[in-house]
Amino acid sequence: MSEPLRAYRCAVLATPSGCVPAGAARLADVRVHAPGWIVVRDGMIADAGAAHEVAARHPGLRCEDLGAGVVVPGFVDAHTHPVFAGTREGEFEQ
C-alpha cells in the first residue's frame, strides 16, 4: 500500500533540466523556481517545480512549508580530494 502524497514548499527550488545524469556540458543547465514545491510519494520525488504549477496539478494537496531554505534535489556532490586518500581517524582525535 502506498503512502499518501506529501507536498513541501521551499523558498527556492533548483532542479536539473532533464531526467538523465548531466555531463560536463550541461552541469549549469538548472531550472530555478521561487517559490518551489516538491511532491513526494513513497519516499520518492513524484513532482517538482514552480509552486503554482505543481499546486495546480495536485488540487487540494496540503503543503508543509520548509521556510526560507534552498532545496536542490538530485544534486550529488561527487568530487574528491586525492590528497586525502586513505583514512583520517588520526585527525578526528585531535
Biopython code that builds the backbone (N, CA, C, O; Angstrom):
import numpy as np
from Bio.PDB.StructureBuilder import StructureBuilder

atoms = [
    (1, "MET", "N", (0.832, -1.172, 0.000)),
    (1, "MET", "CA", (0.000, 0.000, 0.000)),
    (1, "MET", "C", (0.883, 1.243, 0.000)),
    (1, "MET", "O", (1.808, 1.339, 0.806)),
    (2, "SER", "N", (0.618, 2.178, -0.874)),
    (2, "SER", "CA", (1.468, 3.349, -0.953)),
    (2, "SER", "C", (1.027, 4.415, 0.050)),
    (2, "SER", "O", (-0.139, 4.499, 0.438)),
    (3, "GLU", "N", (2.002, 5.220, 0.450)),
    (3, "GLU", "CA", (1.745, 6.309, 1.378)),
    (3, "GLU", "C", (1.031, 7.436, 0.642)),
    (3, "GLU", "O", (1.130, 7.539, -0.581)),
    (4, "PRO", "N", (0.311, 8.282, 1.378)),
    (4, "PRO", "CA", (-0.326, 9.431, 0.721)),
    (4, "PRO", "C", (0.729, 10.406, 0.214)),
    (4, "PRO", "O", (1.847, 10.457, 0.726)),
    (5, "LEU", "N", (0.357, 11.168, -0.791)),
    (5, "LEU", "CA", (1.262, 12.190, -1.306)),
    (5, "LEU", "C", (1.548, 13.213, -0.224)),
    (5, "LEU", "O", (0.675, 13.550, 0.577)),
    (6, "ARG", "N", (2.783, 13.705, -0.208)),
    (6, "ARG", "CA", (3.165, 14.778, 0.703)),
    (6, "ARG", "C", (3.775, 15.883, -0.134)),
    (6, "ARG", "O", (4.532, 15.612, -1.067)),
    (7, "ALA", "N", (3.454, 17.126, 0.188)),
    (7, "ALA", "CA", (3.978, 18.263, -0.555)),
    (7, "ALA", "C", (4.776, 19.167, 0.377)),
    (7, "ALA", "O", (4.433, 19.337, 1.547)),
    (8, "TYR", "N", (5.840, 19.738, -0.162)),
    (8, "TYR", "CA", (6.706, 20.633, 0.592)),
    (8, "TYR", "C", (6.962, 21.890, -0.228)),
    (8, "TYR", "O", (7.256, 21.815, -1.421)),
    (9, "ARG", "N", (6.849, 23.043, 0.419)),
    (9, "ARG", "CA", (7.129, 24.321, -0.225)),
    (9, "ARG", "C", (8.473, 24.820, 0.277)),
    (9, "ARG", "O", (8.753, 24.768, 1.475)),
    (10, "CYS", "N", (9.300, 25.300, -0.634)),
    (10, "CYS", "CA", (10.581, 25.881, -0.252)),
    (10, "CYS", "C", (10.717, 27.243, -0.928)),
    (10, "CYS", "O", (10.084, 27.504, -1.951)),
    (11, "ALA", "N", (11.545, 28.104, -0.350)),
    (11, "ALA", "CA", (11.723, 29.447, -0.900)),
    (11, "ALA", "C", (12.312, 29.381, -2.301)),
    (11, "ALA", "O", (11.892, 30.117, -3.194)),
    (12, "VAL", "N", (13.286, 28.497, -2.490)),
    (12, "VAL", "CA", (13.926, 28.329, -3.796)),
    (12, "VAL", "C", (14.120, 26.844, -4.052)),
    (12, "VAL", "O", (14.607, 26.116, -3.188)),
    (13, "LEU", "N", (13.743, 26.404, -5.227)),
    (13, "LEU", "CA", (13.922, 25.022, -5.659)),
    (13, "LEU", "C", (14.732, 25.043, -6.944)),
    (13, "LEU", "O", (14.330, 25.671, -7.924)),
    (14, "ALA", "N", (15.864, 24.365, -6.947)),
    (14, "ALA", "CA", (16.698, 24.273, -8.146)),
    (14, "ALA", "C", (16.685, 22.828, -8.615)),
    (14, "ALA", "O", (17.074, 21.924, -7.874)),
    (15, "THR", "N", (16.237, 22.611, -9.850)),
    (15, "THR", "CA", (16.116, 21.258, -10.379)),
    (15, "THR", "C", (16.928, 21.110, -11.658)),
    (15, "THR", "O", (17.077, 22.075, -12.408)),
    (16, "PRO", "N", (17.457, 19.912, -11.917)),
    (16, "PRO", "CA", (18.102, 19.678, -13.199)),
    (16, "PRO", "C", (17.068, 19.808, -14.316)),
    (16, "PRO", "O", (15.876, 19.601, -14.090)),
    (17, "SER", "N", (17.519, 20.145, -15.501)),
    (17, "SER", "CA", (16.585, 20.336, -16.611)),
    (17, "SER", "C", (16.077, 19.037, -17.201)),
    (17, "SER", "O", (15.059, 19.041, -17.893)),
    (18, "GLY", "N", (16.741, 17.941, -16.954)),
    (18, "GLY", "CA", (16.298, 16.676, -17.519)),
    (18, "GLY", "C", (16.230, 15.590, -16.474)),
    (18, "GLY", "O", (16.458, 15.834, -15.289)),
    (19, "CYS", "N", (15.915, 14.390, -16.920)),
    (19, "CYS", "CA", (15.792, 13.255, -16.007)),
    (19, "CYS", "C", (16.962, 12.295, -16.098)),
    (19, "CYS", "O", (16.949, 11.237, -15.468)),
    (20, "VAL", "N", (17.973, 12.654, -16.875)),
    (20, "VAL", "CA", (19.145, 11.794, -17.019)),
    (20, "VAL", "C", (20.351, 12.526, -16.433)),
    (20, "VAL", "O", (20.359, 13.755, -16.380)),
    (21, "PRO", "N", (21.370, 11.782, -15.992)),
    (21, "PRO", "CA", (22.563, 12.441, -15.449)),
    (21, "PRO", "C", (23.164, 13.399, -16.479)),
    (21, "PRO", "O", (23.235, 13.091, -17.669)),
    (22, "ALA", "N", (23.590, 14.556, -16.001)),
    (22, "ALA", "CA", (24.148, 15.584, -16.885)),
    (22, "ALA", "C", (25.656, 15.459, -16.952)),
    (22, "ALA", "O", (26.320, 15.261, -15.934)),
    (23, "GLY", "N", (26.189, 15.575, -18.153)),
    (23, "GLY", "CA", (27.631, 15.610, -18.330)),
    (23, "GLY", "C", (28.139, 17.024, -18.132)),
    (23, "GLY", "O", (27.361, 17.935, -17.849)),
    (24, "ALA", "N", (29.418, 17.207, -18.277)),
    (24, "ALA", "CA", (30.052, 18.497, -18.017)),
    (24, "ALA", "C", (29.412, 19.634, -18.798)),
    (24, "ALA", "O", (29.289, 20.741, -18.274)),
    (25, "ALA", "N", (29.005, 19.394, -20.026)),
    (25, "ALA", "CA", (28.445, 20.458, -20.862)),
    (25, "ALA", "C", (27.090, 20.958, -20.351)),
    (25, "ALA", "O", (26.678, 22.067, -20.690)),
    (26, "ARG", "N", (26.393, 20.152, -19.541)),
    (26, "ARG", "CA", (25.047, 20.524, -19.089)),
    (26, "ARG", "C", (24.948, 20.760, -17.586)),
    (26, "ARG", "O", (23.844, 20.907, -17.062)),
    (27, "LEU", "N", (26.064, 20.797, -16.893)),
    (27, "LEU", "CA", (26.006, 20.926, -15.441)),
    (27, "LEU", "C", (25.341, 22.220, -14.977)),
    (27, "LEU", "O", (24.730, 22.253, -13.909)),
    (28, "ALA", "N", (25.453, 23.273, -15.761)),
    (28, "ALA", "CA", (24.854, 24.553, -15.371)),
    (28, "ALA", "C", (23.420, 24.699, -15.874)),
    (28, "ALA", "O", (22.795, 25.739, -15.662)),
    (29, "ASP", "N", (22.898, 23.678, -16.532)),
    (29, "ASP", "CA", (21.536, 23.718, -17.077)),
    (29, "ASP", "C", (20.544, 23.370, -15.970)),
    (29, "ASP", "O", (20.104, 22.227, -15.847)),
    (30, "VAL", "N", (20.205, 24.369, -15.174)),
    (30, "VAL", "CA", (19.377, 24.182, -13.980)),
    (30, "VAL", "C", (18.174, 25.116, -14.052)),
    (30, "VAL", "O", (18.294, 26.259, -14.492)),
    (31, "ARG", "N", (17.025, 24.628, -13.621)),
    (31, "ARG", "CA", (15.820, 25.459, -13.524)),
    (31, "ARG", "C", (15.672, 25.909, -12.072)),
    (31, "ARG", "O", (15.774, 25.101, -11.149)),
    (32, "VAL", "N", (15.435, 27.193, -11.882)),
    (32, "VAL", "CA", (15.264, 27.741, -10.537)),
    (32, "VAL", "C", (13.823, 28.226, -10.394)),
    (32, "VAL", "O", (13.334, 29.013, -11.204)),
    (33, "HIS", "N", (13.156, 27.741, -9.349)),
    (33, "HIS", "CA", (11.760, 28.089, -9.078)),
    (33, "HIS", "C", (11.693, 28.764, -7.712)),
    (33, "HIS", "O", (12.171, 28.213, -6.721)),
    (34, "ALA", "N", (11.109, 29.941, -7.658)),
    (34, "ALA", "CA", (10.991, 30.656, -6.387)),
    (34, "ALA", "C", (9.586, 31.225, -6.266)),
    (34, "ALA", "O", (9.259, 32.182, -6.968)),
    (35, "PRO", "N", (8.765, 30.681, -5.421)),
    (35, "PRO", "CA", (8.972, 29.502, -4.581)),
    (35, "PRO", "C", (8.758, 28.207, -5.366)),
    (35, "PRO", "O", (8.219, 28.213, -6.473)),
    (36, "GLY", "N", (9.191, 27.109, -4.769)),
    (36, "GLY", "CA", (9.022, 25.812, -5.406)),
    (36, "GLY", "C", (8.258, 24.843, -4.528)),
    (36, "GLY", "O", (8.169, 25.012, -3.312)),
    (37, "TRP", "N", (7.714, 23.832, -5.166)),
    (37, "TRP", "CA", (7.032, 22.740, -4.457)),
    (37, "TRP", "C", (7.681, 21.422, -4.862)),
    (37, "TRP", "O", (8.110, 21.246, -6.002)),
    (38, "ILE", "N", (7.742, 20.502, -3.903)),
    (38, "ILE", "CA", (8.169, 19.129, -4.161)),
    (38, "ILE", "C", (7.059, 18.220, -3.645)),
    (38, "ILE", "O", (6.601, 18.378, -2.514)),
    (39, "VAL", "N", (6.628, 17.277, -4.464)),
    (39, "VAL", "CA", (5.616, 16.297, -4.062)),
    (39, "VAL", "C", (6.317, 14.946, -3.952)),
    (39, "VAL", "O", (7.023, 14.517, -4.865)),
    (40, "VAL", "N", (6.109, 14.288, -2.818)),
    (40, "VAL", "CA", (6.786, 13.013, -2.530)),
    (40, "VAL", "C", (5.750, 11.908, -2.395)),
    (40, "VAL", "O", (4.729, 12.070, -1.727)),
    (41, "ARG", "N", (6.034, 10.772, -3.048)),
    (41, "ARG", "CA", (5.190, 9.579, -2.940)),
    (41, "ARG", "C", (6.111, 8.410, -2.607)),
    (41, "ARG", "O", (7.054, 8.118, -3.343)),
    (42, "ASP", "N", (5.828, 7.753, -1.502)),
    (42, "ASP", "CA", (6.608, 6.581, -1.074)),
    (42, "ASP", "C", (8.108, 6.862, -1.019)),
    (42, "ASP", "O", (8.917, 6.023, -1.415)),
    (43, "GLY", "N", (8.475, 8.044, -0.529)),
    (43, "GLY", "CA", (9.881, 8.379, -0.361)),
    (43, "GLY", "C", (10.599, 8.823, -1.620)),
    (43, "GLY", "O", (11.805, 9.065, -1.592)),
    (44, "MET", "N", (9.877, 8.934, -2.716)),
    (44, "MET", "CA", (10.484, 9.343, -3.989)),
    (44, "MET", "C", (9.819, 10.628, -4.467)),
    (44, "MET", "O", (8.631, 10.846, -4.228)),
    (45, "ILE", "N", (10.591, 11.479, -5.142)),
    (45, "ILE", "CA", (10.029, 12.701, -5.695)),
    (45, "ILE", "C", (9.110, 12.332, -6.850)),
    (45, "ILE", "O", (9.535, 11.706, -7.821)),
    (46, "ALA", "N", (7.843, 12.729, -6.733)),
    (46, "ALA", "CA", (6.846, 12.432, -7.763)),
    (46, "ALA", "C", (6.601, 13.632, -8.665)),
    (46, "ALA", "O", (6.177, 13.473, -9.810)),
    (47, "ASP", "N", (6.866, 14.834, -8.156)),
    (47, "ASP", "CA", (6.644, 16.051, -8.929)),
    (47, "ASP", "C", (7.453, 17.156, -8.274)),
    (47, "ASP", "O", (7.648, 17.148, -7.059)),
    (48, "ALA", "N", (7.923, 18.102, -9.066)),
    (48, "ALA", "CA", (8.672, 19.234, -8.536)),
    (48, "ALA", "C", (8.628, 20.354, -9.560)),
    (48, "ALA", "O", (8.577, 20.116, -10.767)),
    (49, "GLY", "N", (8.648, 21.577, -9.055)),
    (49, "GLY", "CA", (8.667, 22.715, -9.958)),
    (49, "GLY", "C", (8.144, 23.962, -9.294)),
    (49, "GLY", "O", (8.116, 24.064, -8.067)),
    (50, "ALA", "N", (7.724, 24.923, -10.121)),
    (50, "ALA", "CA", (7.176, 26.177, -9.613)),
    (50, "ALA", "C", (5.949, 25.885, -8.759)),
    (50, "ALA", "O", (5.112, 25.059, -9.123)),
    (51, "ALA", "N", (5.848, 26.562, -7.627)),
    (51, "ALA", "CA", (4.779, 26.290, -6.662)),
    (51, "ALA", "C", (3.399, 26.334, -7.303)),
    (51, "ALA", "O", (2.598, 25.423, -7.093)),
    (52, "HIS", "N", (3.108, 27.356, -8.070)),
    (52, "HIS", "CA", (1.761, 27.484, -8.635)),
    (52, "HIS", "C", (1.451, 26.391, -9.653)),
    (52, "HIS", "O", (0.302, 25.962, -9.764)),
    (53, "GLU", "N", (2.461, 25.931, -10.401)),
    (53, "GLU", "CA", (2.228, 24.873, -11.396)),
    (53, "GLU", "C", (2.009, 23.518, -10.729)),
    (53, "GLU", "O", (1.103, 22.775, -11.107)),
    (54, "VAL", "N", (2.836, 23.200, -9.744)),
    (54, "VAL", "CA", (2.701, 21.910, -9.061)),
    (54, "VAL", "C", (1.403, 21.871, -8.264)),
    (54, "VAL", "O", (0.716, 20.849, -8.259)),
    (55, "ALA", "N", (1.056, 22.969, -7.588)),
    (55, "ALA", "CA", (-0.189, 23.025, -6.824)),
    (55, "ALA", "C", (-1.394, 22.818, -7.739)),
    (55, "ALA", "O", (-2.363, 22.168, -7.347)),
    (56, "ALA", "N", (-1.342, 23.362, -8.947)),
    (56, "ALA", "CA", (-2.452, 23.200, -9.897)),
    (56, "ALA", "C", (-2.598, 21.747, -10.345)),
    (56, "ALA", "O", (-3.707, 21.300, -10.642)),
    (57, "ARG", "N", (-1.492, 21.006, -10.397)),
    (57, "ARG", "CA", (-1.552, 19.600, -10.797)),
    (57, "ARG", "C", (-2.030, 18.692, -9.666)),
    (57, "ARG", "O", (-2.392, 17.539, -9.896)),
    (58, "HIS", "N", (-2.027, 19.223, -8.442)),
    (58, "HIS", "CA", (-2.419, 18.436, -7.264)),
    (58, "HIS", "C", (-3.405, 19.242, -6.424)),
    (58, "HIS", "O", (-3.087, 19.598, -5.290)),
    (59, "PRO", "N", (-4.593, 19.539, -6.949)),
    (59, "PRO", "CA", (-5.553, 20.360, -6.206)),
    (59, "PRO", "C", (-5.939, 19.708, -4.878)),
    (59, "PRO", "O", (-6.173, 18.502, -4.798)),
    (60, "GLY", "N", (-5.996, 20.537, -3.850)),
    (60, "GLY", "CA", (-6.402, 20.058, -2.535)),
    (60, "GLY", "C", (-5.287, 19.441, -1.714)),
    (60, "GLY", "O", (-5.505, 19.108, -0.549)),
    (61, "LEU", "N", (-4.109, 19.279, -2.274)),
    (61, "LEU", "CA", (-2.996, 18.681, -1.542)),
    (61, "LEU", "C", (-2.431, 19.697, -0.561)),
    (61, "LEU", "O", (-2.043, 20.797, -0.957)),
    (62, "ARG", "N", (-2.382, 19.339, 0.702)),
    (62, "ARG", "CA", (-1.823, 20.235, 1.713)),
    (62, "ARG", "C", (-0.313, 20.236, 1.617)),
    (62, "ARG", "O", (0.308, 19.231, 1.269)),
    (63, "CYS", "N", (0.265, 21.382, 1.931)),
    (63, "CYS", "CA", (1.693, 21.577, 1.742)),
    (63, "CYS", "C", (2.357, 22.004, 3.045)),
    (63, "CYS", "O", (1.846, 22.873, 3.752)),
    (64, "GLU", "N", (3.490, 21.395, 3.359)),
    (64, "GLU", "CA", (4.281, 21.786, 4.526)),
    (64, "GLU", "C", (5.320, 22.814, 4.075)),
    (64, "GLU", "O", (6.039, 22.581, 3.104)),
    (65, "ASP", "N", (5.401, 23.930, 4.763)),
    (65, "ASP", "CA", (6.333, 24.996, 4.409)),
    (65, "ASP", "C", (7.694, 24.722, 5.042)),
    (65, "ASP", "O", (7.799, 24.594, 6.262)),
    (66, "LEU", "N", (8.727, 24.633, 4.221)),
    (66, "LEU", "CA", (10.076, 24.385, 4.712)),
    (66, "LEU", "C", (10.818, 25.667, 5.060)),
    (66, "LEU", "O", (11.979, 25.620, 5.468)),
    (67, "GLY", "N", (10.164, 26.804, 4.903)),
    (67, "GLY", "CA", (10.788, 28.061, 5.277)),
    (67, "GLY", "C", (11.600, 28.671, 4.152)),
    (67, "GLY", "O", (11.282, 28.503, 2.974)),
    (68, "ALA", "N", (12.639, 29.374, 4.526)),
    (68, "ALA", "CA", (13.413, 30.174, 3.569)),
    (68, "ALA", "C", (14.573, 29.411, 2.935)),
    (68, "ALA", "O", (15.428, 30.025, 2.297)),
    (69, "GLY", "N", (14.624, 28.110, 3.093)),
    (69, "GLY", "CA", (15.745, 27.341, 2.580)),
    (69, "GLY", "C", (15.714, 27.112, 1.080)),
    (69, "GLY", "O", (14.706, 27.336, 0.411)),
    (70, "VAL", "N", (16.842, 26.660, 0.581)),
    (70, "VAL", "CA", (17.001, 26.283, -0.822)),
    (70, "VAL", "C", (17.064, 24.765, -0.878)),
    (70, "VAL", "O", (17.797, 24.142, -0.110)),
    (71, "VAL", "N", (16.293, 24.166, -1.789)),
    (71, "VAL", "CA", (16.288, 22.714, -1.949)),
    (71, "VAL", "C", (16.828, 22.385, -3.333)),
    (71, "VAL", "O", (16.419, 22.978, -4.331)),
    (72, "VAL", "N", (17.754, 21.427, -3.378)),
    (72, "VAL", "CA", (18.394, 21.046, -4.636)),
    (72, "VAL", "C", (18.316, 19.522, -4.786)),
    (72, "VAL", "O", (19.314, 18.831, -4.580)),
    (73, "PRO", "N", (17.127, 18.986, -5.146)),
    (73, "PRO", "CA", (17.008, 17.529, -5.283)),
    (73, "PRO", "C", (17.807, 17.028, -6.479)),
    (73, "PRO", "O", (17.883, 17.687, -7.516)),
    (74, "GLY", "N", (18.385, 15.882, -6.319)),
    (74, "GLY", "CA", (19.133, 15.281, -7.419)),
    (74, "GLY", "C", (20.569, 15.749, -7.510)),
    (74, "GLY", "O", (21.335, 15.221, -8.316)),
    (75, "PHE", "N", (20.956, 16.724, -6.706)),
    (75, "PHE", "CA", (22.337, 17.192, -6.745)),
    (75, "PHE", "C", (23.208, 16.209, -5.979)),
    (75, "PHE", "O", (22.947, 15.913, -4.813)),
    (76, "VAL", "N", (24.228, 15.712, -6.631)),
    (76, "VAL", "CA", (25.166, 14.788, -5.999)),
    (76, "VAL", "C", (26.551, 15.412, -6.087)),
    (76, "VAL", "O", (27.093, 15.598, -7.176)),
    (77, "ASP", "N", (27.108, 15.729, -4.943)),
    (77, "ASP", "CA", (28.451, 16.300, -4.901)),
    (77, "ASP", "C", (29.437, 15.137, -4.871)),
    (77, "ASP", "O", (29.749, 14.603, -3.807)),
    (78, "ALA", "N", (29.917, 14.755, -6.036)),
    (78, "ALA", "CA", (30.761, 13.567, -6.158)),
    (78, "ALA", "C", (32.239, 13.911, -6.305)),
    (78, "ALA", "O", (33.022, 13.085, -6.774)),
    (79, "HIS", "N", (32.623, 15.109, -5.914)),
    (79, "HIS", "CA", (34.032, 15.461, -6.048)),
    (79, "HIS", "C", (34.874, 14.738, -5.006)),
    (79, "HIS", "O", (34.354, 14.235, -4.010)),
    (80, "THR", "N", (36.155, 14.692, -5.241)),
    (80, "THR", "CA", (37.060, 14.006, -4.327)),
    (80, "THR", "C", (38.339, 14.815, -4.147)),
    (80, "THR", "O", (38.653, 15.688, -4.956)),
    (81, "HIS", "N", (39.062, 14.520, -3.094)),
    (81, "HIS", "CA", (40.345, 15.164, -2.816)),
    (81, "HIS", "C", (41.398, 14.054, -2.718)),
    (81, "HIS", "O", (41.545, 13.447, -1.658)),
    (82, "PRO", "N", (42.127, 13.782, -3.795)),
    (82, "PRO", "CA", (43.102, 12.687, -3.779)),
    (82, "PRO", "C", (44.126, 12.813, -2.658)),
    (82, "PRO", "O", (44.634, 11.791, -2.197)),
    (83, "VAL", "N", (44.450, 14.005, -2.205)),
    (83, "VAL", "CA", (45.441, 14.167, -1.147)),
    (83, "VAL", "C", (44.950, 13.550, 0.152)),
    (83, "VAL", "O", (45.758, 13.294, 1.045)),
    (84, "PHE", "N", (43.643, 13.301, 0.287)),
    (84, "PHE", "CA", (43.112, 12.680, 1.488)),
    (84, "PHE", "C", (42.856, 11.185, 1.293)),
    (84, "PHE", "O", (41.949, 10.623, 1.907)),
    (85, "ALA", "N", (43.651, 10.547, 0.442)),
    (85, "ALA", "CA", (43.479, 9.112, 0.210)),
    (85, "ALA", "C", (43.719, 8.362, 1.520)),
    (85, "ALA", "O", (44.583, 8.735, 2.313)),
    (86, "GLY", "N", (42.960, 7.324, 1.729)),
    (86, "GLY", "CA", (43.097, 6.546, 2.953)),
    (86, "GLY", "C", (42.153, 7.039, 4.020)),
    (86, "GLY", "O", (41.171, 7.721, 3.727)),
    (87, "THR", "N", (42.449, 6.696, 5.255)),
    (87, "THR", "CA", (41.573, 7.095, 6.350)),
    (87, "THR", "C", (42.165, 8.287, 7.085)),
    (87, "THR", "O", (43.351, 8.588, 6.953)),
    (88, "ARG", "N", (41.319, 8.966, 7.866)),
    (88, "ARG", "CA", (41.755, 10.169, 8.566)),
    (88, "ARG", "C", (41.399, 10.119, 10.054)),
    (88, "ARG", "O", (41.153, 11.158, 10.667)),
    (89, "GLU", "N", (41.372, 8.918, 10.633)),
    (89, "GLU", "CA", (40.994, 8.802, 12.038)),
    (89, "GLU", "C", (41.882, 9.631, 12.955)),
    (89, "GLU", "O", (41.407, 10.203, 13.936)),
    (90, "GLY", "N", (43.165, 9.695, 12.639)),
    (90, "GLY", "CA", (44.102, 10.444, 13.474)),
    (90, "GLY", "C", (43.737, 11.913, 13.575)),
    (90, "GLY", "O", (43.923, 12.527, 14.625)),
    (91, "GLU", "N", (43.226, 12.475, 12.513)),
    (91, "GLU", "CA", (42.832, 13.889, 12.530)),
    (91, "GLU", "C", (41.612, 14.114, 13.410)),
    (91, "GLU", "O", (41.495, 15.164, 14.040)),
    (92, "PHE", "N", (40.707, 13.153, 13.463)),
    (92, "PHE", "CA", (39.483, 13.319, 14.245)),
    (92, "PHE", "C", (39.767, 13.314, 15.747)),
    (92, "PHE", "O", (39.023, 13.915, 16.522)),
    (93, "GLU", "N", (40.835, 12.642, 16.155)),
    (93, "GLU", "CA", (41.180, 12.577, 17.575)),
    (93, "GLU", "C", (41.792, 13.875, 18.072)),
    (93, "GLU", "O", (41.824, 14.104, 19.281)),
    (94, "GLN", "N", (42.275, 14.727, 17.188)),
    (94, "GLN", "CA", (42.965, 15.959, 17.605)),
    (94, "GLN", "C", (42.040, 16.961, 18.166)),
    (94, "GLN", "O", (42.469, 18.045, 18.560)),
]
sb = StructureBuilder()
sb.init_structure("model")
sb.init_model(0)
sb.init_chain("A")
sb.init_seg("    ")
for serial, (resi, resn, name, xyz) in enumerate(atoms, 1):
    if name == "N":
        sb.init_residue(resn, " ", resi, " ")
    sb.init_atom(name, np.array(xyz, "f"), 0.0, 1.0, " ", f" {name:<3s}", serial, name[0])
structure = sb.get_structure()
